[in-house]
């Protein structure tokens, strides 16, 4: 029989969760950017992808992709400052990680942001967005603010629908047969799902470059990350009963508070940098104070609660499997009580994997497990800096020196002018 203390604690926990859920789903009344500038927000934190890239002299375009199940994704094309129309072929597709958007590849600035570095080498770079973030929060008939069905997705649906649709769009627009794919964390894991579930699509890539690719996360060390995932998993029913299906949206109170707190030079590194390190691991000086002030204007970018629950499952299994709905519903959906594993042997594209030894989110042990499953690995590259962590792949000031040479090596190998 449960003790009164346990019962009281659970009641309080659920109550706090319900209150927090209602706070998290609220959005601030939009504050004019001019007012934010007067309050000291960094200019770059207030700009969208095209505004930000254009402000540094890059040419960018906005494109719209429609998935088979009706989601409307906004993606971007960016060209280097000195490339003109002399672009290498085929196109390159760069895909972000969990709770990010395309902006993540610009936040570190022209000297370190991967979108800038790649486009400066005159590759025809396309930068994707996955469903649920603020660039892809639309549907051809579902309203994300009214229809819970909009948010019934996880990496399973992103891999099955979003990645293939984006690849098809880019290839059709550029009149190319293949592209080169770079995926970070979730952006890599969803590529694996596509290869497993959509025969033929893996063949549309010349090369896959995975930056801390997230498949299973059995050995994740981050205590805060695991607490968040487990908390959402256990309290999903309470949160959804409050009408909360979207988590950590851009423009929510939680995101706006972070953007406000991190805009100050005095607090961005001490508080926001420390917070980021506690979620991942400490790497002093890797992510600059200026990048911290900018990135929290674009991060977190939002996702579904269903997706967060899916990640909570990934740390509780030793395989890379589909969403676990419980034995009864699994039987209805999959025809068996356990969710099936993804077929990683179907990732036949030549693959390159880069990872950090200090990554507390996608642990090196899980990277090594993944590599053993992939049939066509060209190179496994451990970043030389022993403190290189998960967030460094998108935000470090040392990207150009430590990971871009390997990326450029393989893009060049599979490109032509």
C-alpha positions as CSV (number, residue, x, y, z in Angstrom):
1,X,0.0,0.0,0.0
2,X,1.5,3.4,-1.0
3,X,2.5,5.7,1.8
4,X,0.7,9.0,2.4
5,X,4.0,10.7,1.6
6,X,4.2,9.1,-1.8
7,X,0.6,9.8,-2.6
8,X,0.9,13.4,-1.5
9,X,4.1,13.8,-3.6
10,X,2.5,12.4,-6.7
11,X,-0.6,14.6,-6.3
12,X,1.7,17.7,-5.9
13,X,3.8,16.6,-8.8
14,X,0.8,16.2,-11.1
15,X,-0.6,19.6,-9.9
16,X,2.6,21.4,-10.6
17,X,2.9,19.7,-13.9
18,X,-0.6,20.8,-14.9
19,X,0.1,24.4,-13.9
20,X,3.5,24.3,-15.6
21,X,1.9,22.8,-18.7
22,X,-0.5,25.7,-18.9
23,X,2.3,28.2,-18.5
24,X,4.5,26.4,-21.1
25,X,1.8,26.5,-23.7
26,X,1.1,30.2,-23.3
27,X,2.7,32.6,-25.7
28,X,3.7,36.2,-25.1
29,X,2.0,38.9,-27.0
30,X,4.5,39.7,-29.7
31,X,7.0,42.3,-28.7
32,X,8.2,44.5,-31.5
33,X,11.8,43.8,-32.5
34,X,12.6,47.5,-32.2
35,X,11.6,47.4,-28.5
36,X,13.7,44.3,-28.0
37,X,16.7,46.1,-29.6
38,X,16.2,49.0,-27.3
39,X,16.3,46.5,-24.4
40,X,19.6,45.2,-25.5
41,X,18.7,42.0,-27.5
42,X,21.5,41.2,-30.0
43,X,20.5,42.0,-33.5
44,X,21.2,38.5,-34.8
45,X,18.9,36.9,-32.2
46,X,15.9,38.8,-33.7
47,X,16.5,37.9,-37.3
48,X,15.1,34.9,-39.2
49,X,17.2,32.8,-41.6
50,X,17.0,34.9,-44.7
51,X,17.4,38.2,-42.8
52,X,20.4,36.9,-40.9
53,X,22.2,35.4,-43.8
54,X,21.5,38.4,-46.0
55,X,22.8,40.7,-43.4
56,X,26.3,39.1,-43.8
57,X,26.3,39.3,-47.5
58,X,25.0,35.8,-48.3
59,X,22.2,35.1,-50.9
60,X,19.3,33.1,-49.5
61,X,16.0,31.9,-50.7
62,X,12.9,30.5,-48.9
63,X,11.2,27.4,-50.2
64,X,8.1,25.4,-49.2
65,X,7.9,21.6,-49.0
66,X,4.6,19.7,-48.7
67,X,4.8,16.2,-47.2
68,X,2.5,13.3,-48.1
69,X,0.6,13.7,-44.9
70,X,0.0,17.4,-45.3
71,X,2.7,19.1,-43.2
72,X,4.2,22.3,-44.7
73,X,7.9,22.7,-44.2
74,X,9.9,25.8,-44.8
75,X,13.5,25.2,-46.0
76,X,16.2,27.5,-47.2
77,X,18.8,27.7,-49.9
78,X,22.0,29.8,-49.2
79,X,24.8,30.7,-51.5
80,X,28.3,31.9,-50.5
81,X,29.4,35.6,-50.8
82,X,31.9,35.0,-53.7
83,X,30.3,32.2,-55.6
84,X,27.9,33.8,-58.0
85,X,26.4,31.1,-60.2
86,X,29.5,28.9,-60.0
87,X,28.1,26.3,-57.6
88,X,29.4,22.8,-57.1
89,X,27.0,19.9,-57.9
90,X,25.1,18.1,-56.6
91,X,23.2,20.1,-53.9
92,X,24.0,19.6,-50.2
93,X,21.2,19.2,-47.6
94,X,21.9,20.1,-44.0
95,X,19.5,19.0,-41.3
96,X,19.2,20.2,-37.6
97,X,18.8,18.3,-34.4
98,X,16.1,18.1,-31.7
99,X,14.5,21.4,-30.6
100,X,16.5,23.3,-33.2
101,X,15.8,25.0,-36.5
102,X,17.8,26.0,-39.6
103,X,18.9,29.0,-37.6
104,X,21.2,26.8,-35.5
105,X,23.6,26.7,-38.5
106,X,23.9,30.5,-38.5
107,X,24.0,31.3,-34.8
108,X,27.8,31.0,-34.4
109,X,28.3,33.6,-37.1
110,X,30.1,33.6,-40.5
111,X,33.4,32.4,-39.0
112,X,32.0,29.3,-37.4
113,X,28.4,28.7,-38.5
114,X,28.3,25.5,-40.6
115,X,25.8,27.0,-43.1
116,X,28.2,29.9,-43.8
117,X,31.3,27.6,-44.0
118,X,29.7,25.2,-46.5
119,X,28.2,27.9,-48.7
120,X,31.5,29.8,-48.7
121,X,33.0,26.8,-50.4
122,X,30.4,27.3,-53.2
123,X,28.3,24.2,-52.5
124,X,24.7,24.5,-53.4
125,X,23.5,24.4,-49.8
126,X,19.9,23.7,-48.7
127,X,19.1,23.9,-45.0
128,X,16.0,21.9,-43.8
129,X,13.4,22.3,-41.1
130,X,11.5,19.4,-39.6
131,X,7.8,19.5,-38.6
132,X,6.9,21.2,-35.4
133,X,9.5,23.9,-35.2
134,X,8.5,27.5,-35.9
135,X,9.4,27.3,-39.5
136,X,7.4,24.2,-40.1
137,X,4.3,24.7,-37.9
138,X,1.8,24.5,-40.6
139,X,-0.5,21.9,-42.2
140,X,-2.8,21.9,-45.2
141,X,-5.9,21.3,-43.0
142,X,-4.8,20.9,-39.4
143,X,-4.5,23.9,-37.1
144,X,-1.5,23.5,-34.7
145,X,-3.3,25.7,-32.1
146,X,-6.6,23.8,-32.2
147,X,-6.0,20.3,-33.5
148,X,-4.1,17.8,-31.3
149,X,-3.7,15.6,-34.3
150,X,-1.1,18.0,-35.7
151,X,1.2,17.1,-32.8
152,X,0.9,13.3,-33.0
153,X,4.3,12.8,-34.5
154,X,7.8,11.8,-33.5
155,X,11.1,11.1,-35.3
156,X,9.2,8.1,-36.8
157,X,7.0,10.3,-38.9
158,X,9.8,12.9,-39.6
159,X,11.9,10.1,-41.0
160,X,9.1,8.6,-43.0
161,X,7.7,11.8,-44.4
162,X,9.8,15.0,-43.9
163,X,13.2,13.8,-45.0
164,X,12.0,12.1,-48.2
165,X,9.8,15.1,-49.1
166,X,12.7,17.5,-48.6
167,X,15.1,15.4,-50.6
168,X,12.5,15.1,-53.4
169,X,11.9,18.8,-53.5
170,X,15.6,19.7,-53.6
171,X,16.4,17.2,-56.4
172,X,13.4,18.3,-58.5
173,X,14.2,22.0,-58.1
174,X,17.9,21.5,-58.9
175,X,17.2,18.9,-61.6
176,X,19.8,16.6,-60.0
177,X,19.5,12.8,-59.4
178,X,21.3,12.8,-56.1
179,X,22.4,15.1,-53.2
180,X,24.9,15.0,-50.3
181,X,23.3,14.8,-46.9
182,X,24.6,16.1,-43.5
183,X,22.5,15.3,-40.5
184,X,23.1,16.4,-36.9
185,X,21.7,14.3,-34.0
186,X,18.0,13.9,-34.8
187,X,18.7,15.1,-38.4
188,X,20.9,11.9,-38.7
189,X,18.5,9.5,-36.9
190,X,15.6,10.5,-39.1
191,X,17.7,9.8,-42.2
192,X,18.3,6.3,-40.9
193,X,14.6,5.9,-40.5
194,X,14.0,7.0,-44.0
195,X,16.5,4.5,-45.3
196,X,14.9,1.7,-43.3
197,X,11.3,2.5,-44.2
198,X,11.4,4.1,-47.7
199,X,13.2,1.8,-50.2
200,X,15.0,3.8,-52.8
201,X,15.4,7.0,-51.0
202,X,18.8,6.2,-49.5
203,X,20.0,5.8,-53.1
204,X,19.3,9.5,-53.7
205,X,22.3,10.4,-51.5
206,X,25.9,10.2,-52.7
207,X,27.2,10.4,-49.1
208,X,25.8,10.7,-45.6
209,X,27.8,12.7,-43.0
210,X,26.5,12.2,-39.5
211,X,27.4,14.7,-36.7
212,X,26.8,13.0,-33.4
213,X,24.1,10.8,-35.0
214,X,21.2,9.9,-32.7
215,X,19.8,6.4,-33.1
216,X,19.6,4.6,-29.7
217,X,20.6,6.6,-26.6
218,X,21.0,3.8,-24.2
219,X,24.2,5.2,-22.5
220,X,23.2,8.9,-22.3
221,X,25.0,10.4,-19.3
222,X,23.1,13.7,-18.9
223,X,21.1,13.6,-15.7
224,X,19.0,16.7,-16.6
225,X,18.2,15.3,-20.0
226,X,17.1,12.0,-18.6
227,X,15.0,13.7,-15.9
228,X,13.2,15.8,-18.5
229,X,12.5,12.8,-20.8
230,X,11.4,10.6,-17.9
231,X,9.3,13.4,-16.4
232,X,7.4,14.0,-19.7
233,X,7.0,10.2,-20.2
234,X,5.4,9.6,-16.8
235,X,3.2,12.7,-16.9
236,X,2.2,12.7,-20.5
237,X,-1.4,12.1,-19.6
238,X,-1.6,15.0,-17.2
239,X,0.1,17.4,-19.6
240,X,-2.2,16.4,-22.6
241,X,-5.2,16.7,-20.3
242,X,-4.4,20.4,-20.0
243,X,-4.3,20.7,-23.8
244,X,-0.5,20.7,-24.0
245,X,0.8,18.9,-27.1
246,X,3.5,21.2,-28.1
247,X,6.7,21.6,-26.0
248,X,9.3,24.4,-25.8
249,X,7.9,26.4,-28.7
250,X,9.6,29.6,-29.9
251,X,7.5,32.5,-28.5
252,X,6.4,30.5,-25.4
253,X,7.1,32.0,-22.0
254,X,9.9,29.5,-21.4
255,X,11.7,30.4,-24.6
256,X,11.1,34.2,-24.2
257,X,12.4,34.0,-20.7
258,X,15.6,32.3,-21.9
259,X,16.0,34.8,-24.7
260,X,15.7,37.7,-22.2
261,X,18.0,36.2,-19.6
262,X,20.6,35.3,-22.1
263,X,20.7,38.6,-23.8
264,X,22.8,40.1,-21.0
265,X,26.6,39.8,-21.3
266,X,26.7,39.4,-17.5
267,X,24.4,36.4,-17.4
268,X,24.7,34.7,-20.8
269,X,27.9,32.8,-20.0
270,X,27.5,32.4,-16.3
271,X,23.9,31.2,-16.3
272,X,23.0,30.2,-19.9
273,X,26.3,28.7,-20.7
274,X,26.4,26.8,-17.5
275,X,22.9,25.6,-18.0
276,X,23.8,24.4,-21.5
277,X,26.8,22.6,-20.0
278,X,24.8,20.9,-17.3
279,X,22.5,19.5,-20.0
280,X,25.4,18.3,-22.1
281,X,28.9,18.6,-20.6
282,X,31.4,21.4,-19.8
283,X,33.7,22.7,-22.6
284,X,34.9,26.1,-21.5
285,X,35.3,28.7,-24.2
286,X,34.0,26.5,-27.1
287,X,30.7,28.3,-27.4
288,X,31.3,32.1,-27.3
289,X,29.3,34.5,-25.2
290,X,28.0,36.2,-28.3
291,X,26.8,32.9,-29.7
292,X,25.0,32.1,-26.5
293,X,23.3,35.5,-26.7
294,X,22.1,34.8,-30.2
295,X,21.2,31.2,-30.1
296,X,18.7,31.5,-27.3
297,X,16.7,33.9,-29.5
298,X,16.1,30.9,-31.8
299,X,16.3,28.0,-29.4
300,X,14.4,26.0,-28.3
301,X,12.4,26.0,-31.6
302,X,9.6,23.6,-30.5
303,X,8.5,20.0,-31.0
304,X,5.7,17.7,-30.0
305,X,5.4,16.0,-26.6
306,X,5.0,12.8,-28.5
307,X,8.5,13.3,-29.9
308,X,9.9,13.9,-26.4
309,X,8.2,10.7,-25.2
310,X,9.8,8.9,-28.1
311,X,13.2,10.1,-27.0
312,X,12.5,8.9,-23.4
313,X,12.0,5.4,-24.9
314,X,15.3,5.6,-26.7
315,X,17.2,5.8,-23.5
316,X,15.4,2.8,-22.1
317,X,16.2,0.3,-24.9
318,X,19.3,-1.3,-26.3
319,X,18.0,-1.0,-29.9
320,X,16.8,1.6,-32.4
321,X,13.1,0.9,-32.6
322,X,9.8,2.4,-33.5
323,X,7.5,4.1,-31.0
324,X,6.3,1.8,-28.2
325,X,2.6,2.3,-27.7
326,X,2.3,-0.6,-25.2
327,X,1.7,-4.2,-26.0
328,X,-2.0,-4.0,-26.9
329,X,-1.7,-1.0,-29.3
330,X,1.6,-2.3,-30.6
331,X,-0.2,-5.5,-31.6
332,X,-2.8,-3.4,-33.5
333,X,-0.3,-1.2,-35.2
334,X,2.7,-3.5,-35.8
335,X,1.2,-6.9,-35.5
336,X,3.3,-7.8,-32.5
337,X,3.6,-6.8,-28.9
338,X,7.0,-5.2,-29.2
339,X,7.8,-2.3,-31.5
340,X,10.0,-3.5,-34.4
341,X,13.6,-2.4,-34.8
342,X,14.7,-0.1,-37.6
343,X,16.8,-1.8,-40.3
344,X,20.1,0.0,-40.1
345,X,21.6,-2.4,-42.6
346,X,19.4,-0.5,-45.2
347,X,21.6,2.6,-44.7
348,X,23.7,1.5,-47.7
349,X,24.9,5.0,-48.6
350,X,28.6,5.7,-48.0
351,X,28.7,7.1,-44.5
352,X,31.0,9.3,-42.4
353,X,30.5,9.7,-38.7
354,X,31.9,12.5,-36.5
355,X,31.5,12.5,-32.8
356,X,32.9,14.0,-29.6
357,X,34.4,12.1,-26.7
358,X,32.7,14.4,-24.2
359,X,29.2,14.1,-25.6
360,X,26.8,13.4,-22.7
361,X,23.7,13.2,-24.9
362,X,24.8,10.8,-27.7
363,X,27.4,8.8,-25.8
364,X,30.4,7.5,-27.7
365,X,29.3,3.9,-26.7
366,X,26.1,4.4,-28.7
367,X,28.0,5.8,-31.6
368,X,30.2,2.7,-31.7
369,X,27.1,0.5,-31.5
370,X,25.6,2.4,-34.4
371,X,28.7,2.2,-36.5
372,X,28.7,-1.6,-36.2
373,X,25.1,-1.6,-37.7
374,X,25.9,0.6,-40.7
375,X,27.2,-1.5,-43.7
376,X,29.1,1.2,-45.6
377,X,31.2,3.4,-43.3
378,X,33.9,5.4,-44.9
379,X,35.4,7.0,-41.9
380,X,34.8,7.3,-38.1
381,X,36.2,10.6,-36.9
382,X,36.6,11.4,-33.2
383,X,37.0,15.1,-32.9
384,X,40.6,15.8,-31.6
385,X,39.5,18.1,-28.8
386,X,38.8,15.7,-25.9
387,X,36.2,18.1,-24.5
388,X,34.1,18.2,-27.7
389,X,30.5,17.7,-26.8
390,X,27.1,17.4,-28.4
391,X,26.2,21.1,-28.8
392,X,29.7,21.9,-30.1
393,X,28.7,20.5,-33.6
394,X,26.4,23.3,-34.2
395,X,27.6,26.2,-32.0
396,X,31.3,25.9,-31.3
397,X,33.6,28.7,-32.4
398,X,36.1,25.9,-33.4
399,X,33.9,24.3,-36.0
400,X,36.0,25.5,-38.9
401,X,39.2,24.0,-37.5
402,X,37.9,20.8,-35.9
403,X,35.0,19.4,-38.0
404,X,34.7,21.3,-41.2
405,X,37.9,19.9,-42.8
406,X,36.4,16.4,-42.7
407,X,33.0,17.6,-43.9
408,X,34.6,19.5,-46.7
409,X,36.8,16.5,-47.7
410,X,33.8,14.3,-48.3
411,X,31.6,16.9,-49.9
412,X,34.4,17.7,-52.3
413,X,34.9,14.0,-53.0
414,X,31.3,13.6,-54.0
415,X,30.9,16.9,-55.8
416,X,31.7,18.4,-59.2
417,X,31.6,21.9,-60.6
